[in-house]
Amino acid sequence: MATGKKTGGRQAGTPNIVTTELRQVLKQILAKEYSGIPQLLDKLEPKDRLDMIVKLSKYVMPTVEAVHFKEDEPLSWTL
């Protein structure tokens, strides 16, 4: 039994072939479906459309973290 030493398997930094192939297949599927997204959104009910837009937006817009006030922090600021 190995005691903290790598004795086989992939070398460090070598990509996993299955993962690489799966990503390529998923990219092809997404590329085909990409142009049809607006038409699919138009078919949804407004509530579902908004929900889908919110879910998709995280892939194109940075996530904003919530702001937390500290105890000594003022509640209003002058500009």
N, C-alpha and C positions, 0 to 999 in steps of 0.2 A: 504494500500500500504506500502511496506517495505521502511524503511528509512535507507539504508546502511547496513542492517542486513540481513543475509541469512536466509530465512524462509522455504526453501524446496529444493528439488532436490538432486543431488548426494553430498555426503560428499567430502570435499576437499581431493584430492589425489586418489579418487576412479576412476579407468579407465572407459572410455566409452565403453560399451559392443559392440556397433555397430562398432566403430573404431577398437577395438581389433579383432573382427571377420573378418572385411575387410582386415586388415593387414595379418592375417593368410591365407586368400584365395589368396591374392596377392603374398605372399611368396611361396605358393604351385605352382602357375602359373609360377613364375619366376624360381623356381627350375626345373620345367619340361623343360622350354625353354633354360635354361642356357647352356646345352651341345650342343645345335644346333646353337649357335651364330656364331662359326667359319664358318660353312657351309653357313649360311645366308650371312655373310660378303663376302665370296668368290663369291657369285652370283651377288653382287652389282658392279656397274661401279666404277672405281677408285675414281672419285670425290665423289660419294655417300658413298663409303667405308670409305674414309678419314673423311668425315663429321660425320659419325656414330662413328668412333673411337674417334674423338675429343669429341663428346657428351658423350660417355661412360666413357672416361678417368677421368672425374671429380668425378666419384664414387670410383676411386682407387688411385688417386693422389691428393695431397693437392693443393689448389688454390694459385697461386702466385699473389701477388698484384703488380701493376705497380709502378715503381720507379719514383719519382718526384724530380727534382733538385730544390734546394733552391737558392736564388739569390747570396748568399755569398759562395756557395759551388764550389770547383774547378771542372773543366770539365775533368781533368785527374788525375790519382793517380800513384805514383811510388810504385812498389812492392818490 
